[in-house]
């Protein structure tokens, strides 16, 4: 998936609204790992097209073996 400037039509995933939202998402990712879900795709270090800083970018992150009682 192409991560970068959200108004570029060739980009499939744009930035997160702000740094605090990114931090919140990262906490959920860490929670999933800590609760035993298996990460099959790690989006924490995306390849950002256009050389933008990674302040507000995450790539897709996919877990398996997630249960309803997990955060």
Phi and psi in radians as a Rosetta constraint file:
Dihedral C 1 N 2 CA 2 C 2 CIRCULARHARMONIC -1.467 0.35
Dihedral N 2 CA 2 C 2 N 3 CIRCULARHARMONIC 2.117 0.35
Dihedral C 2 N 3 CA 3 C 3 CIRCULARHARMONIC -1.904 0.35
Dihedral N 3 CA 3 C 3 N 4 CIRCULARHARMONIC 2.299 0.35
Dihedral C 3 N 4 CA 4 C 4 CIRCULARHARMONIC 3.019 0.35
Dihedral N 4 CA 4 C 4 N 5 CIRCULARHARMONIC -2.649 0.35
Dihedral C 4 N 5 CA 5 C 5 CIRCULARHARMONIC -1.037 0.35
Dihedral N 5 CA 5 C 5 N 6 CIRCULARHARMONIC 2.072 0.35
Dihedral C 5 N 6 CA 6 C 6 CIRCULARHARMONIC -1.133 0.35
Dihedral N 6 CA 6 C 6 N 7 CIRCULARHARMONIC -0.353 0.35
Dihedral C 6 N 7 CA 7 C 7 CIRCULARHARMONIC -1.620 0.35
Dihedral N 7 CA 7 C 7 N 8 CIRCULARHARMONIC -0.026 0.35
Dihedral C 7 N 8 CA 8 C 8 CIRCULARHARMONIC -1.414 0.35
Dihedral N 8 CA 8 C 8 N 9 CIRCULARHARMONIC 2.084 0.35
Dihedral C 8 N 9 CA 9 C 9 CIRCULARHARMONIC -1.127 0.35
Dihedral N 9 CA 9 C 9 N 10 CIRCULARHARMONIC -0.289 0.35
Dihedral C 9 N 10 CA 10 C 10 CIRCULARHARMONIC -1.473 0.35
Dihedral N 10 CA 10 C 10 N 11 CIRCULARHARMONIC -0.173 0.35
Dihedral C 10 N 11 CA 11 C 11 CIRCULARHARMONIC -1.547 0.35
Dihedral N 11 CA 11 C 11 N 12 CIRCULARHARMONIC 2.398 0.35
Dihedral C 11 N 12 CA 12 C 12 CIRCULARHARMONIC -1.719 0.35
Dihedral N 12 CA 12 C 12 N 13 CIRCULARHARMONIC -0.388 0.35
Dihedral C 12 N 13 CA 13 C 13 CIRCULARHARMONIC -2.485 0.35
Dihedral N 13 CA 13 C 13 N 14 CIRCULARHARMONIC 2.079 0.35
Dihedral C 13 N 14 CA 14 C 14 CIRCULARHARMONIC -1.580 0.35
Dihedral N 14 CA 14 C 14 N 15 CIRCULARHARMONIC -2.945 0.35
Dihedral C 14 N 15 CA 15 C 15 CIRCULARHARMONIC -1.321 0.35
Dihedral N 15 CA 15 C 15 N 16 CIRCULARHARMONIC 2.838 0.35
Dihedral C 15 N 16 CA 16 C 16 CIRCULARHARMONIC -1.390 0.35
Dihedral N 16 CA 16 C 16 N 17 CIRCULARHARMONIC 2.704 0.35
Dihedral C 16 N 17 CA 17 C 17 CIRCULARHARMONIC -0.956 0.35
Dihedral N 17 CA 17 C 17 N 18 CIRCULARHARMONIC -0.760 0.35
Dihedral C 17 N 18 CA 18 C 18 CIRCULARHARMONIC -2.774 0.35
Dihedral N 18 CA 18 C 18 N 19 CIRCULARHARMONIC 2.994 0.35
Dihedral C 18 N 19 CA 19 C 19 CIRCULARHARMONIC -1.077 0.35
Dihedral N 19 CA 19 C 19 N 20 CIRCULARHARMONIC -0.677 0.35
Dihedral C 19 N 20 CA 20 C 20 CIRCULARHARMONIC -1.110 0.35
Dihedral N 20 CA 20 C 20 N 21 CIRCULARHARMONIC -0.671 0.35
Dihedral C 20 N 21 CA 21 C 21 CIRCULARHARMONIC -1.116 0.35
Dihedral N 21 CA 21 C 21 N 22 CIRCULARHARMONIC -0.694 0.35
Dihedral C 21 N 22 CA 22 C 22 CIRCULARHARMONIC -1.093 0.35
Dihedral N 22 CA 22 C 22 N 23 CIRCULARHARMONIC -0.762 0.35
Dihedral C 22 N 23 CA 23 C 23 CIRCULARHARMONIC -1.049 0.35
Dihedral N 23 CA 23 C 23 N 24 CIRCULARHARMONIC -0.693 0.35
Dihedral C 23 N 24 CA 24 C 24 CIRCULARHARMONIC -1.111 0.35
Dihedral N 24 CA 24 C 24 N 25 CIRCULARHARMONIC -0.774 0.35
Dihedral C 24 N 25 CA 25 C 25 CIRCULARHARMONIC -1.096 0.35
Dihedral N 25 CA 25 C 25 N 26 CIRCULARHARMONIC -0.731 0.35
Dihedral C 25 N 26 CA 26 C 26 CIRCULARHARMONIC -1.076 0.35
Dihedral N 26 CA 26 C 26 N 27 CIRCULARHARMONIC -0.614 0.35
Dihedral C 26 N 27 CA 27 C 27 CIRCULARHARMONIC -1.116 0.35
Dihedral N 27 CA 27 C 27 N 28 CIRCULARHARMONIC -0.701 0.35
Dihedral C 27 N 28 CA 28 C 28 CIRCULARHARMONIC -1.139 0.35
Dihedral N 28 CA 28 C 28 N 29 CIRCULARHARMONIC -0.680 0.35
Dihedral C 28 N 29 CA 29 C 29 CIRCULARHARMONIC -1.095 0.35
Dihedral N 29 CA 29 C 29 N 30 CIRCULARHARMONIC -0.822 0.35
Dihedral C 29 N 30 CA 30 C 30 CIRCULARHARMONIC -1.098 0.35
Dihedral N 30 CA 30 C 30 N 31 CIRCULARHARMONIC -0.638 0.35
Dihedral C 30 N 31 CA 31 C 31 CIRCULARHARMONIC -1.101 0.35
Dihedral N 31 CA 31 C 31 N 32 CIRCULARHARMONIC -0.759 0.35
Dihedral C 31 N 32 CA 32 C 32 CIRCULARHARMONIC -1.040 0.35
Dihedral N 32 CA 32 C 32 N 33 CIRCULARHARMONIC -0.763 0.35
Dihedral C 32 N 33 CA 33 C 33 CIRCULARHARMONIC -1.099 0.35
Dihedral N 33 CA 33 C 33 N 34 CIRCULARHARMONIC -0.812 0.35
Dihedral C 33 N 34 CA 34 C 34 CIRCULARHARMONIC -1.127 0.35
Dihedral N 34 CA 34 C 34 N 35 CIRCULARHARMONIC -0.508 0.35
Dihedral C 34 N 35 CA 35 C 35 CIRCULARHARMONIC -1.534 0.35
Dihedral N 35 CA 35 C 35 N 36 CIRCULARHARMONIC 0.007 0.35
Dihedral C 35 N 36 CA 36 C 36 CIRCULARHARMONIC 1.724 0.35
Dihedral N 36 CA 36 C 36 N 37 CIRCULARHARMONIC 0.103 0.35
Dihedral C 36 N 37 CA 37 C 37 CIRCULARHARMONIC -1.222 0.35
Dihedral N 37 CA 37 C 37 N 38 CIRCULARHARMONIC 2.591 0.35
Dihedral C 37 N 38 CA 38 C 38 CIRCULARHARMONIC -1.657 0.35
Dihedral N 38 CA 38 C 38 N 39 CIRCULARHARMONIC 2.100 0.35
Dihedral C 38 N 39 CA 39 C 39 CIRCULARHARMONIC -1.413 0.35
Dihedral N 39 CA 39 C 39 N 40 CIRCULARHARMONIC 2.151 0.35
Dihedral C 39 N 40 CA 40 C 40 CIRCULARHARMONIC -1.845 0.35
Dihedral N 40 CA 40 C 40 N 41 CIRCULARHARMONIC -0.312 0.35
Dihedral C 40 N 41 CA 41 C 41 CIRCULARHARMONIC -2.512 0.35
Dihedral N 41 CA 41 C 41 N 42 CIRCULARHARMONIC 2.079 0.35
Dihedral C 41 N 42 CA 42 C 42 CIRCULARHARMONIC -1.783 0.35
Dihedral N 42 CA 42 C 42 N 43 CIRCULARHARMONIC 1.949 0.35
Dihedral C 42 N 43 CA 43 C 43 CIRCULARHARMONIC -1.718 0.35
Dihedral N 43 CA 43 C 43 N 44 CIRCULARHARMONIC 0.228 0.35
Dihedral C 43 N 44 CA 44 C 44 CIRCULARHARMONIC -1.254 0.35
Dihedral N 44 CA 44 C 44 N 45 CIRCULARHARMONIC -0.348 0.35
Dihedral C 44 N 45 CA 45 C 45 CIRCULARHARMONIC -2.225 0.35
Dihedral N 45 CA 45 C 45 N 46 CIRCULARHARMONIC 1.211 0.35
Dihedral C 45 N 46 CA 46 C 46 CIRCULARHARMONIC -1.274 0.35
Dihedral N 46 CA 46 C 46 N 47 CIRCULARHARMONIC 2.713 0.35
Dihedral C 46 N 47 CA 47 C 47 CIRCULARHARMONIC -1.501 0.35
Dihedral N 47 CA 47 C 47 N 48 CIRCULARHARMONIC 1.891 0.35
Dihedral C 47 N 48 CA 48 C 48 CIRCULARHARMONIC -1.636 0.35
Dihedral N 48 CA 48 C 48 N 49 CIRCULARHARMONIC 2.078 0.35
Dihedral C 48 N 49 CA 49 C 49 CIRCULARHARMONIC -1.305 0.35
Dihedral N 49 CA 49 C 49 N 50 CIRCULARHARMONIC 2.301 0.35
Dihedral C 49 N 50 CA 50 C 50 CIRCULARHARMONIC 1.807 0.35
Dihedral N 50 CA 50 C 50 N 51 CIRCULARHARMONIC -0.056 0.35
Dihedral C 50 N 51 CA 51 C 51 CIRCULARHARMONIC 1.256 0.35
Dihedral N 51 CA 51 C 51 N 52 CIRCULARHARMONIC 0.366 0.35
Dihedral C 51 N 52 CA 52 C 52 CIRCULARHARMONIC -1.245 0.35
Dihedral N 52 CA 52 C 52 N 53 CIRCULARHARMONIC 2.633 0.35
Dihedral C 52 N 53 CA 53 C 53 CIRCULARHARMONIC -1.146 0.35
Dihedral N 53 CA 53 C 53 N 54 CIRCULARHARMONIC 2.690 0.35
Dihedral C 53 N 54 CA 54 C 54 CIRCULARHARMONIC -1.474 0.35
Dihedral N 54 CA 54 C 54 N 55 CIRCULARHARMONIC 0.227 0.35
Dihedral C 54 N 55 CA 55 C 55 CIRCULARHARMONIC -0.870 0.35
Dihedral N 55 CA 55 C 55 N 56 CIRCULARHARMONIC -0.733 0.35
Dihedral C 55 N 56 CA 56 C 56 CIRCULARHARMONIC -2.179 0.35
Dihedral N 56 CA 56 C 56 N 57 CIRCULARHARMONIC 0.487 0.35
Dihedral C 56 N 57 CA 57 C 57 CIRCULARHARMONIC -2.106 0.35
Dihedral N 57 CA 57 C 57 N 58 CIRCULARHARMONIC 2.406 0.35
Dihedral C 57 N 58 CA 58 C 58 CIRCULARHARMONIC -2.425 0.35
Dihedral N 58 CA 58 C 58 N 59 CIRCULARHARMONIC 2.607 0.35
Dihedral C 58 N 59 CA 59 C 59 CIRCULARHARMONIC -1.645 0.35
Dihedral N 59 CA 59 C 59 N 60 CIRCULARHARMONIC 3.088 0.35
Dihedral C 59 N 60 CA 60 C 60 CIRCULARHARMONIC -1.054 0.35
Dihedral N 60 CA 60 C 60 N 61 CIRCULARHARMONIC 2.451 0.35
Dihedral C 60 N 61 CA 61 C 61 CIRCULARHARMONIC -2.248 0.35
Dihedral N 61 CA 61 C 61 N 62 CIRCULARHARMONIC 2.226 0.35
Dihedral C 61 N 62 CA 62 C 62 CIRCULARHARMONIC -2.190 0.35
Dihedral N 62 CA 62 C 62 N 63 CIRCULARHARMONIC 2.335 0.35
Dihedral C 62 N 63 CA 63 C 63 CIRCULARHARMONIC -2.011 0.35
Dihedral N 63 CA 63 C 63 N 64 CIRCULARHARMONIC 2.653 0.35
Dihedral C 63 N 64 CA 64 C 64 CIRCULARHARMONIC -2.207 0.35
Dihedral N 64 CA 64 C 64 N 65 CIRCULARHARMONIC 2.977 0.35
Dihedral C 64 N 65 CA 65 C 65 CIRCULARHARMONIC 1.061 0.35
Dihedral N 65 CA 65 C 65 N 66 CIRCULARHARMONIC 0.678 0.35
Dihedral C 65 N 66 CA 66 C 66 CIRCULARHARMONIC -1.606 0.35
Dihedral N 66 CA 66 C 66 N 67 CIRCULARHARMONIC 2.398 0.35
Dihedral C 66 N 67 CA 67 C 67 CIRCULARHARMONIC -1.971 0.35
Dihedral N 67 CA 67 C 67 N 68 CIRCULARHARMONIC 2.785 0.35
Dihedral C 67 N 68 CA 68 C 68 CIRCULARHARMONIC -1.055 0.35
Dihedral N 68 CA 68 C 68 N 69 CIRCULARHARMONIC -0.429 0.35
Dihedral C 68 N 69 CA 69 C 69 CIRCULARHARMONIC -1.483 0.35
Dihedral N 69 CA 69 C 69 N 70 CIRCULARHARMONIC -0.032 0.35
Dihedral C 69 N 70 CA 70 C 70 CIRCULARHARMONIC -1.426 0.35
Dihedral N 70 CA 70 C 70 N 71 CIRCULARHARMONIC 2.580 0.35
